[in-house]
Amino acid sequence: MKKLVIGILAHVDAGKTTLSESMLYLSGKIRKLGRVDNKDAFLDTYELEKARGITIFSKQALLNIEDTEITLLDTPGHVDFSAEMERTLQVLDYAILVISGADGVQGHTKTLWQLLESYHIPVFIFINKMDQNGTEQKQLLVEIKKQLSESCISFEEDGTEEFLEQIALCDEHLMESYLKNGKSDAQQINHAIKTRKIFPCFFGSALKLQGIDNFMKHLSNLTMCENYPDQFSAKIFKITRDEQGNRLTHMKITGGNLKVKDSNFLSAFDEKINQIRIYSGEKYEAVNEVVAGTICAVVGPTKTRAGEVLGSEAAAFKPILEPILSYRIMLPDGYDPRVILPKLHQLEEELPEFRFHWQEELKEIQTQIMGEVQLEILQSLIKLRFGVDINFDAGHIVYKETINDRVEGVGHFEPLRHYAEVHLLLEPSEQGSGLIFELNCSEDELSKNWQRLILTHLEEKSHRGVLTGSAITDMKITLVKGKAHNKHTEGGDFREATYRAIRQGLMQADSRLLEPYYHYRLELPEKMVGRAMTDVEKMMGTCEISHIDGEITVLKGIAPVASMKNYQKEVIAYTRGEGRFFATLMGYGPCHNSDEVVKQMAYDPERDYENPASSVFCTHGTGLIVPWDQVHQHMHLERYLKATKLTSTNVSKQESESLKNEIKWMSIEEINAIINDTAFANQGRKSQWKKSKSTVENYSETTRFIGKQNESKVEYLLVDGYNIIFSWPELKSLSEDNLDSARAKLLDILSNYQPLRRSEIIVVFDAYKVEGRREEIINYQNIHVVFTSEAQTADLYIEKFAHQNQMKYHIVVATSDGLQQMIIRGAGAGLLSARELKEAIETAAENLRTTTVQLNENKPTSLEETLTYEERIQIEELIKKNESNH
């Protein structure tokens, strides 16, 4: 029999739990259909779930469809419990994504789709609630193809000519089979689904059991069983406790088998497995052995953690989603926080998304969570489990920090009979990339075992930034140098040196504060749109009208979590319950009020004694603490970044800040193509278009050190080309007929404007979707035009240019992109909206016309009137001299 693990995911209220109930009922697993609103759903077993009518904890059920045994994992749909959902993804063979036919693709649906793509999970799509008025199958399928993937294919009428043609377009093997035989092989279709080249779509109503039979039949026929290895391996995805308090480790066996008292497990944790359970709903069956492909819970182990792997399984689970809100836990009067902290850590084992931290300096417990709905759940769980009534303070945002420049951090730890020195290269990386750790150190200098140990120390903790003490992210940290002592070095020495190297590097760097952003969807009556758009503007967010459905208008955009986190209550209030607000975490971006947050948090990195940036050297047999800004004077290894001036001088913090403003790293190609070319920008050109000296390749790989020049700042006006085109009505209208004409028109306007503004103008156009495209810089008359490379947006190019050249040039950016405006503000550049740029051009043109008219009106009537007094005297003397010669 084929064994599969299938998870059901959905945006909240899409009908996910109802679909689970329908499948269990039609498979004969349950005798009566339960309902969420009746509080008798088979898989919503916790009182909190019944009370709120939402799924909070993932549960499993077993059912059989023909020759397929399915372990169905029902996951939470509410965005605040996304971490619980994400943990189940690591054990899925397939996923069912449920979409409400009444609502279509919503914000959280896209987040789920991206997660499924990240985990490479094949997906079946079930469009639910098709019994409701206004749902139209073809229209919904068009939306799904547009929002998710063109490979979303309806399997409602499989076997038809149209269906076979659509299938053939998804995969080259299917196309070959279709052209050769006029149809596609069933095994090939199944393989294409398994490899995420096809996403089968089905329509129905789970509540009324419409379309469920057909969906289940296809689910069995279109899936493939995994080929598991013979050697034991497993993935742990959850820790729970039963009613008797027994600790349960939930896992999927991904290789071999597992038995009670098995030595396979003993070798990993040195603990016994007393019992193996197969759960379905609240009930379970105790078994002696489980094979690969099985989801089970084991009793006995006490050291396991969610996300860990066993046996030959390759890598541990690292979640993508993370908490964005932090609250102080307020305990009853007289209750010792140190008493409840171990109990909270026990709860943290079961729900890793609840992170509890003891703040020693404040003597308080803080928790980080995904959303405010979790507060009520956490409060109820602690009351139920430990009998303690807790409350929370107002809470604050979980910020992060990154850096804008490239620095080398040095850590030295050498008290008596200890020794370690570590040099780390800290570099900014792409937004959302997290922390990347690499080794680039010669084994002749530092043996491999010490290098691996340093890598472990880099990964083992959350490193704090120096602006607010928030965790660092979006950074690549590379071990470039290190030194050990044959006799005195111990493992802990490199831990100290590594931590200090990171902090010392951060103290030198130009740090930047990041905050989380929401991608929101707001549905409200048309008459309320003005109020909503004003609110979003005040919240430093972006806003656009997605579509209008009768009297309801849908707004979409992004905004900082800090300003939008409580907006749902306001929407309900001013729309009198008619408005609906949905928000999905989209990641971290530049903080919109960085200076205010830094001042408010008042973090002093030099007083953070648990995270020192100083180093410890040995002198005269005793340890000497050397401040971070003097470490370079005492370090034992040469500096890796020899281009900086920090190598041999004792630099104070103020001098270091000044030095950072001088150091800029720019690509050779960009220097040649833009900076050097600007000397010729105002000269006449015979040809309207002329290629610059080089086409830019490998933009970020080769760098050159540029010192600060003793010259006045030249102004650079960077224009986001397509943003301006689609913001100016006359260009937008022209672009609908011919985009090239609109682009040429914009360039002509800016060419005429350049002499009036007297600044260097660079117009940047997106070409990031053009496969194989390389960055190209072209001179158009007296301005520069940049076409970005594949996978590089105009926003990214402008942001990079602004960050790299803000100290060298006066930079102004013309764009009406709200998020880009916030980024540019963070880079210290000036801003012009599309409207303001248009007004500036029109004003300059009008001033030129006025000046020309005035000059014409006052035009001299003779040559003599054009001469100055001195010129007249000189001419008179020449005339007299000429006359005397004759």
Secondary structure, 3 states (H helix, E strand, C coil): CEEEEEEEEECCCCCHHHHHHHHHHHCCCCCCCCCCCCCCCCCCCCHHHHHHCCCCCCEEEEEEECCEEEEEEECCCCHHHHHHHHHHHCCCCEEEEEEECCCCCCHHHHHHHHHHHHCCCCEEEEEECCCCCCCCHHHHHHHHHHHCCCCEEECCCCCCHHHHHHHHCCCHHHHHHHHHHCCCCHHHHHHHHHCCCCEEEEECECCCCECHHHHHHHHHHCCCCCCCCCCCEEEEEEEEECCCCCEEEEEEEEECEEECCCHHHHHHHCCCCCEEEEEECCEEEEECEEECCCEEEEECCCCCCCCCEEECCCCCCCCCCCCCEEEEEECCCCCCHHHHHHHHHHHHHHCCCCEEEEECCCCEEEEEECCCHHHHHHHHHHHHHHCCCCEECCCEECCEEEECCCEEEEEEECCCCCCEEEEEEEEECCCCCCEEEEECCCCCCCCHHHHHHHHHHHHCCCCECCCCCCEECCEEEEEEEEEECCCCCCHHHHHHHHHHHHHHHHHHCCEEEEEEEEEEEEEEEHHHHHHHHHHHHHCCCCCEEEEEECCEEEEEEEEEHHHHCCHHHHHHHHCCCCCEEEEEEEEEEECCCHHHHHHHHCCCHHHCCCCCCCEEEEECCEEEEECHHHHHHHCCCCCCCCCCCCCCCCCCHHHHHHHHHHCEEEEHHHHHHHHHHHHHCCCCCCCCEEECCCCCCCCCCCEEEECCCCCCCCEEEEEEHHHHHCCCHHHHHHHHHCHHHHHHHHHHHHHHHHHHHCCEEEEEECCCCCCCCCCEEEEECCEEEEECCCCCCHHHHHHHHHHHHCCCCEEEEECCCHHHHHHHHHCCCEEECHHHHHHHHHHHHHHHHHHHHHHHHCCCCCHHHHCCHHHHHHHHHHHHHHHHHC
